[in-house]
Amino acid sequence: MATIDVDGVQREASLLLLEDANVGEYVIVHAGFAIQKIDESAAQETLSLLREAAELVEKKEGQR
């Protein structure tokens, strides 16, 4: 098990599906399992897109 951090939100994730995950590396987590390692630039780009999507949802909900 590992503690993962996504923008300050910490959760537990299983590392059973990855043999070589290390502290400080970026992983894709699905259903509580780390399923793939990714490089930092891909992780940062993904996080940026997720933040942008969340902002759009918040704006849309605020217009109701």
CORWO-V708346 format. One record per residue. N is the residue number from 1. RES is the residue in one small letter. PHI is phi as a letter, one per 20 degrees, with the letter a starting at -180 (999 if undefined). PSI is psi in radians with two decimals (none if undefined). OMEGA is omega in radians with two decimals (999 if undefined). Layout:
{{N/RES/PHI/PSI/OMEGA} {N/RES/PHI/PSI/OMEGA}}
This chain:
{{1/m/999/2.66/3.12} {2/a/b/2.68/2.98} {3/t/e/2.15/3.11} {4/i/d/2.75/-3.12} {5/d/c/2.17/3.07} {6/v/c/1.83/-3.12} {7/d/l/0.75/3.08} {8/g/n/-0.13/3.09} {9/v/e/2.09/-3.10} {10/q/d/2.45/3.13} {11/r/b/2.89/3.06} {12/e/e/2.49/3.08} {13/a/b/2.51/3.10} {14/s/e/2.47/3.08} {15/l/d/0.23/-3.08} {16/l/g/-0.51/-3.08} {17/l/e/-0.12/3.11} {18/l/d/2.26/-3.12} {19/e/e/-0.48/-2.94} {20/d/c/0.59/3.10} {21/a/f/2.39/-3.12} {22/n/c/2.79/3.10} {23/v/g/2.32/3.09} {24/g/n/-0.16/3.12} {25/e/e/2.79/-3.14} {26/y/d/2.39/3.14} {27/v/c/2.72/2.98} {28/i/e/2.27/-3.13} {29/v/d/2.30/3.08} {30/h/c/2.21/3.09} {31/a/l/0.64/3.07} {32/g/n/0.08/3.14} {33/f/c/2.29/2.98} {34/a/f/2.14/-3.03} {35/i/d/-0.29/-3.12} {36/q/a/2.47/3.00} {37/k/e/2.53/3.05} {38/i/c/2.79/-3.13} {39/d/f/2.88/-3.04} {40/e/f/-0.71/-3.10} {41/s/f/-0.70/3.09} {42/a/f/-0.69/3.13} {43/a/f/-0.78/-3.13} {44/q/f/-0.69/3.11} {45/e/f/-0.75/3.12} {46/t/f/-0.78/3.12} {47/l/f/-0.69/3.12} {48/s/f/-0.78/3.12} {49/l/f/-0.68/3.11} {50/l/f/-0.71/3.09} {51/r/f/-0.76/3.14} {52/e/f/-0.76/3.12} {53/a/f/-0.73/3.13} {54/a/f/-0.70/3.11} {55/e/f/-0.73/3.13} {56/l/f/-0.72/3.11} {57/v/f/-0.77/-3.14} {58/e/f/-0.74/3.13} {59/k/f/-0.76/-3.13} {60/k/f/-0.72/3.12} {61/e/f/-0.53/3.11} {62/g/f/-0.32/3.14} {63/q/e/-0.14/-3.11} {64/r/f/none/999}}
